[in-house]
Amino acid sequence: MAQIVVRNLPYEVMDGLRRRAVQHDRSLEAEVRAILSDAVTSVDPVVSWLDDSAALGEAVGGVDLPEAARSAGSVHPDGWTDP
């Protein structure tokens, strides 16, 4: 297994890590390993949802949406208007 050394860690961070380790009934070292592992292996739920939605769209052959109708002279959020 690989090893790393973290220098100049603020005391507040070290205290927080110790408190977390106690809350999870782990050693400080095991807590840091768990935090690092979660940070690099967890999946963003939004990205997961988007991927699932795209896969569903492909499975059903896509979805055709009607073009949104705009009235003449409507103002857009960025300030420009339709002719």
Chimera marker file (.cmm) of the C-alpha trace (Angstrom):
<marker_set name="trace">
<marker id="1" x="0.000" y="0.000" z="0.000" r="1" g="1" b="0" radius="0.5"/>
<marker id="2" x="1.074" y="3.569" z="-0.645" r="1" g="1" b="0" radius="0.5"/>
<marker id="3" x="1.776" y="6.127" z="2.052" r="1" g="1" b="0" radius="0.5"/>
<marker id="4" x="1.489" y="9.907" z="2.160" r="1" g="1" b="0" radius="0.5"/>
<marker id="5" x="2.638" y="12.553" z="4.605" r="1" g="1" b="0" radius="0.5"/>
<marker id="6" x="0.617" y="15.724" z="5.082" r="1" g="1" b="0" radius="0.5"/>
<marker id="7" x="2.673" y="18.608" z="6.425" r="1" g="1" b="0" radius="0.5"/>
<marker id="8" x="1.498" y="21.888" z="7.940" r="1" g="1" b="0" radius="0.5"/>
<marker id="9" x="-1.973" y="20.610" z="8.778" r="1" g="1" b="0" radius="0.5"/>
<marker id="10" x="-3.777" y="23.237" z="10.880" r="1" g="1" b="0" radius="0.5"/>
<marker id="11" x="-4.488" y="22.166" z="14.471" r="1" g="1" b="0" radius="0.5"/>
<marker id="12" x="-8.218" y="22.770" z="13.941" r="1" g="1" b="0" radius="0.5"/>
<marker id="13" x="-8.265" y="20.267" z="11.072" r="1" g="1" b="0" radius="0.5"/>
<marker id="14" x="-6.396" y="17.682" z="13.131" r="1" g="1" b="0" radius="0.5"/>
<marker id="15" x="-8.822" y="18.153" z="16.029" r="1" g="1" b="0" radius="0.5"/>
<marker id="16" x="-11.765" y="17.794" z="13.659" r="1" g="1" b="0" radius="0.5"/>
<marker id="17" x="-10.315" y="14.586" z="12.245" r="1" g="1" b="0" radius="0.5"/>
<marker id="18" x="-9.861" y="13.191" z="15.753" r="1" g="1" b="0" radius="0.5"/>
<marker id="19" x="-13.476" y="14.046" z="16.649" r="1" g="1" b="0" radius="0.5"/>
<marker id="20" x="-14.747" y="12.394" z="13.470" r="1" g="1" b="0" radius="0.5"/>
<marker id="21" x="-12.668" y="9.301" z="14.159" r="1" g="1" b="0" radius="0.5"/>
<marker id="22" x="-14.185" y="9.009" z="17.645" r="1" g="1" b="0" radius="0.5"/>
<marker id="23" x="-17.722" y="9.486" z="16.246" r="1" g="1" b="0" radius="0.5"/>
<marker id="24" x="-17.151" y="6.673" z="13.744" r="1" g="1" b="0" radius="0.5"/>
<marker id="25" x="-15.333" y="4.472" z="16.277" r="1" g="1" b="0" radius="0.5"/>
<marker id="26" x="-12.184" y="4.384" z="14.130" r="1" g="1" b="0" radius="0.5"/>
<marker id="27" x="-8.560" y="5.240" z="14.571" r="1" g="1" b="0" radius="0.5"/>
<marker id="28" x="-7.415" y="8.595" z="13.211" r="1" g="1" b="0" radius="0.5"/>
<marker id="29" x="-5.558" y="6.814" z="10.434" r="1" g="1" b="0" radius="0.5"/>
<marker id="30" x="-8.617" y="4.725" z="9.478" r="1" g="1" b="0" radius="0.5"/>
<marker id="31" x="-10.779" y="7.871" z="9.460" r="1" g="1" b="0" radius="0.5"/>
<marker id="32" x="-8.404" y="9.683" z="7.099" r="1" g="1" b="0" radius="0.5"/>
<marker id="33" x="-8.326" y="6.620" z="4.824" r="1" g="1" b="0" radius="0.5"/>
<marker id="34" x="-12.134" y="6.529" z="4.761" r="1" g="1" b="0" radius="0.5"/>
<marker id="35" x="-12.377" y="10.263" z="3.958" r="1" g="1" b="0" radius="0.5"/>
<marker id="36" x="-9.846" y="10.007" z="1.135" r="1" g="1" b="0" radius="0.5"/>
<marker id="37" x="-11.460" y="6.875" z="-0.272" r="1" g="1" b="0" radius="0.5"/>
<marker id="38" x="-14.930" y="8.477" z="-0.241" r="1" g="1" b="0" radius="0.5"/>
<marker id="39" x="-13.556" y="11.606" z="-1.907" r="1" g="1" b="0" radius="0.5"/>
<marker id="40" x="-12.237" y="9.752" z="-4.928" r="1" g="1" b="0" radius="0.5"/>
<marker id="41" x="-14.817" y="6.972" z="-5.283" r="1" g="1" b="0" radius="0.5"/>
<marker id="42" x="-18.148" y="8.654" z="-4.550" r="1" g="1" b="0" radius="0.5"/>
<marker id="43" x="-20.452" y="9.443" z="-7.453" r="1" g="1" b="0" radius="0.5"/>
<marker id="44" x="-22.147" y="12.822" z="-7.735" r="1" g="1" b="0" radius="0.5"/>
<marker id="45" x="-25.908" y="12.080" z="-7.583" r="1" g="1" b="0" radius="0.5"/>
<marker id="46" x="-26.668" y="14.759" z="-10.184" r="1" g="1" b="0" radius="0.5"/>
<marker id="47" x="-24.181" y="13.295" z="-12.653" r="1" g="1" b="0" radius="0.5"/>
<marker id="48" x="-25.569" y="9.830" z="-11.974" r="1" g="1" b="0" radius="0.5"/>
<marker id="49" x="-29.134" y="11.042" z="-12.606" r="1" g="1" b="0" radius="0.5"/>
<marker id="50" x="-28.103" y="12.733" z="-15.854" r="1" g="1" b="0" radius="0.5"/>
<marker id="51" x="-26.317" y="9.594" z="-17.028" r="1" g="1" b="0" radius="0.5"/>
<marker id="52" x="-29.363" y="7.457" z="-16.181" r="1" g="1" b="0" radius="0.5"/>
<marker id="53" x="-31.675" y="9.893" z="-17.981" r="1" g="1" b="0" radius="0.5"/>
<marker id="54" x="-29.492" y="9.899" z="-21.093" r="1" g="1" b="0" radius="0.5"/>
<marker id="55" x="-29.386" y="6.092" z="-21.104" r="1" g="1" b="0" radius="0.5"/>
<marker id="56" x="-33.173" y="5.940" z="-20.788" r="1" g="1" b="0" radius="0.5"/>
<marker id="57" x="-33.572" y="8.394" z="-23.659" r="1" g="1" b="0" radius="0.5"/>
<marker id="58" x="-31.306" y="6.266" z="-25.829" r="1" g="1" b="0" radius="0.5"/>
<marker id="59" x="-33.174" y="3.076" z="-24.847" r="1" g="1" b="0" radius="0.5"/>
<marker id="60" x="-36.534" y="4.473" z="-25.986" r="1" g="1" b="0" radius="0.5"/>
<marker id="61" x="-35.165" y="6.069" z="-29.142" r="1" g="1" b="0" radius="0.5"/>
<marker id="62" x="-34.969" y="9.636" z="-27.894" r="1" g="1" b="0" radius="0.5"/>
<marker id="63" x="-37.661" y="12.202" z="-27.313" r="1" g="1" b="0" radius="0.5"/>
<marker id="64" x="-38.855" y="14.851" z="-29.752" r="1" g="1" b="0" radius="0.5"/>
<marker id="65" x="-39.929" y="18.021" z="-28.014" r="1" g="1" b="0" radius="0.5"/>
<marker id="66" x="-41.953" y="20.749" z="-29.703" r="1" g="1" b="0" radius="0.5"/>
<marker id="67" x="-40.245" y="24.061" z="-30.284" r="1" g="1" b="0" radius="0.5"/>
<marker id="68" x="-41.302" y="26.615" z="-27.699" r="1" g="1" b="0" radius="0.5"/>
<marker id="69" x="-43.430" y="29.420" z="-29.081" r="1" g="1" b="0" radius="0.5"/>
<marker id="70" x="-42.339" y="32.960" z="-28.310" r="1" g="1" b="0" radius="0.5"/>
<marker id="71" x="-44.431" y="36.036" z="-28.634" r="1" g="1" b="0" radius="0.5"/>
<marker id="72" x="-43.059" y="39.014" z="-30.550" r="1" g="1" b="0" radius="0.5"/>
<marker id="73" x="-41.404" y="41.557" z="-28.323" r="1" g="1" b="0" radius="0.5"/>
<marker id="74" x="-40.854" y="39.189" z="-25.395" r="1" g="1" b="0" radius="0.5"/>
<marker id="75" x="-37.938" y="40.084" z="-23.117" r="1" g="1" b="0" radius="0.5"/>
<marker id="76" x="-35.348" y="37.461" z="-22.333" r="1" g="1" b="0" radius="0.5"/>
<marker id="77" x="-33.549" y="37.164" z="-18.987" r="1" g="1" b="0" radius="0.5"/>
<marker id="78" x="-30.347" y="38.584" z="-20.463" r="1" g="1" b="0" radius="0.5"/>
<marker id="79" x="-32.166" y="41.760" z="-21.579" r="1" g="1" b="0" radius="0.5"/>
<marker id="80" x="-32.513" y="41.340" z="-25.337" r="1" g="1" b="0" radius="0.5"/>
<marker id="81" x="-35.928" y="41.253" z="-27.013" r="1" g="1" b="0" radius="0.5"/>
<marker id="82" x="-37.414" y="39.235" z="-29.864" r="1" g="1" b="0" radius="0.5"/>
<marker id="83" x="-38.017" y="41.241" z="-33.044" r="1" g="1" b="0" radius="0.5"/>
<link id1="1" id2="2" r="1" g="1" b="0" radius="0.2"/>
<link id1="2" id2="3" r="1" g="1" b="0" radius="0.2"/>
<link id1="3" id2="4" r="1" g="1" b="0" radius="0.2"/>
<link id1="4" id2="5" r="1" g="1" b="0" radius="0.2"/>
<link id1="5" id2="6" r="1" g="1" b="0" radius="0.2"/>
<link id1="6" id2="7" r="1" g="1" b="0" radius="0.2"/>
<link id1="7" id2="8" r="1" g="1" b="0" radius="0.2"/>
<link id1="8" id2="9" r="1" g="1" b="0" radius="0.2"/>
<link id1="9" id2="10" r="1" g="1" b="0" radius="0.2"/>
<link id1="10" id2="11" r="1" g="1" b="0" radius="0.2"/>
<link id1="11" id2="12" r="1" g="1" b="0" radius="0.2"/>
<link id1="12" id2="13" r="1" g="1" b="0" radius="0.2"/>
<link id1="13" id2="14" r="1" g="1" b="0" radius="0.2"/>
<link id1="14" id2="15" r="1" g="1" b="0" radius="0.2"/>
<link id1="15" id2="16" r="1" g="1" b="0" radius="0.2"/>
<link id1="16" id2="17" r="1" g="1" b="0" radius="0.2"/>
<link id1="17" id2="18" r="1" g="1" b="0" radius="0.2"/>
<link id1="18" id2="19" r="1" g="1" b="0" radius="0.2"/>
<link id1="19" id2="20" r="1" g="1" b="0" radius="0.2"/>
<link id1="20" id2="21" r="1" g="1" b="0" radius="0.2"/>
<link id1="21" id2="22" r="1" g="1" b="0" radius="0.2"/>
<link id1="22" id2="23" r="1" g="1" b="0" radius="0.2"/>
<link id1="23" id2="24" r="1" g="1" b="0" radius="0.2"/>
<link id1="24" id2="25" r="1" g="1" b="0" radius="0.2"/>
<link id1="25" id2="26" r="1" g="1" b="0" radius="0.2"/>
<link id1="26" id2="27" r="1" g="1" b="0" radius="0.2"/>
<link id1="27" id2="28" r="1" g="1" b="0" radius="0.2"/>
<link id1="28" id2="29" r="1" g="1" b="0" radius="0.2"/>
<link id1="29" id2="30" r="1" g="1" b="0" radius="0.2"/>
<link id1="30" id2="31" r="1" g="1" b="0" radius="0.2"/>
<link id1="31" id2="32" r="1" g="1" b="0" radius="0.2"/>
<link id1="32" id2="33" r="1" g="1" b="0" radius="0.2"/>
<link id1="33" id2="34" r="1" g="1" b="0" radius="0.2"/>
<link id1="34" id2="35" r="1" g="1" b="0" radius="0.2"/>
<link id1="35" id2="36" r="1" g="1" b="0" radius="0.2"/>
<link id1="36" id2="37" r="1" g="1" b="0" radius="0.2"/>
<link id1="37" id2="38" r="1" g="1" b="0" radius="0.2"/>
<link id1="38" id2="39" r="1" g="1" b="0" radius="0.2"/>
<link id1="39" id2="40" r="1" g="1" b="0" radius="0.2"/>
<link id1="40" id2="41" r="1" g="1" b="0" radius="0.2"/>
<link id1="41" id2="42" r="1" g="1" b="0" radius="0.2"/>
<link id1="42" id2="43" r="1" g="1" b="0" radius="0.2"/>
<link id1="43" id2="44" r="1" g="1" b="0" radius="0.2"/>
<link id1="44" id2="45" r="1" g="1" b="0" radius="0.2"/>
<link id1="45" id2="46" r="1" g="1" b="0" radius="0.2"/>
<link id1="46" id2="47" r="1" g="1" b="0" radius="0.2"/>
<link id1="47" id2="48" r="1" g="1" b="0" radius="0.2"/>
<link id1="48" id2="49" r="1" g="1" b="0" radius="0.2"/>
<link id1="49" id2="50" r="1" g="1" b="0" radius="0.2"/>
<link id1="50" id2="51" r="1" g="1" b="0" radius="0.2"/>
<link id1="51" id2="52" r="1" g="1" b="0" radius="0.2"/>
<link id1="52" id2="53" r="1" g="1" b="0" radius="0.2"/>
<link id1="53" id2="54" r="1" g="1" b="0" radius="0.2"/>
<link id1="54" id2="55" r="1" g="1" b="0" radius="0.2"/>
<link id1="55" id2="56" r="1" g="1" b="0" radius="0.2"/>
<link id1="56" id2="57" r="1" g="1" b="0" radius="0.2"/>
<link id1="57" id2="58" r="1" g="1" b="0" radius="0.2"/>
<link id1="58" id2="59" r="1" g="1" b="0" radius="0.2"/>
<link id1="59" id2="60" r="1" g="1" b="0" radius="0.2"/>
<link id1="60" id2="61" r="1" g="1" b="0" radius="0.2"/>
<link id1="61" id2="62" r="1" g="1" b="0" radius="0.2"/>
<link id1="62" id2="63" r="1" g="1" b="0" radius="0.2"/>
<link id1="63" id2="64" r="1" g="1" b="0" radius="0.2"/>
<link id1="64" id2="65" r="1" g="1" b="0" radius="0.2"/>
<link id1="65" id2="66" r="1" g="1" b="0" radius="0.2"/>
<link id1="66" id2="67" r="1" g="1" b="0" radius="0.2"/>
<link id1="67" id2="68" r="1" g="1" b="0" radius="0.2"/>
<link id1="68" id2="69" r="1" g="1" b="0" radius="0.2"/>
<link id1="69" id2="70" r="1" g="1" b="0" radius="0.2"/>
<link id1="70" id2="71" r="1" g="1" b="0" radius="0.2"/>
<link id1="71" id2="72" r="1" g="1" b="0" radius="0.2"/>
<link id1="72" id2="73" r="1" g="1" b="0" radius="0.2"/>
<link id1="73" id2="74" r="1" g="1" b="0" radius="0.2"/>
<link id1="74" id2="75" r="1" g="1" b="0" radius="0.2"/>
<link id1="75" id2="76" r="1" g="1" b="0" radius="0.2"/>
<link id1="76" id2="77" r="1" g="1" b="0" radius="0.2"/>
<link id1="77" id2="78" r="1" g="1" b="0" radius="0.2"/>
<link id1="78" id2="79" r="1" g="1" b="0" radius="0.2"/>
<link id1="79" id2="80" r="1" g="1" b="0" radius="0.2"/>
<link id1="80" id2="81" r="1" g="1" b="0" radius="0.2"/>
<link id1="81" id2="82" r="1" g="1" b="0" radius="0.2"/>
<link id1="82" id2="83" r="1" g="1" b="0" radius="0.2"/>
</marker_set>
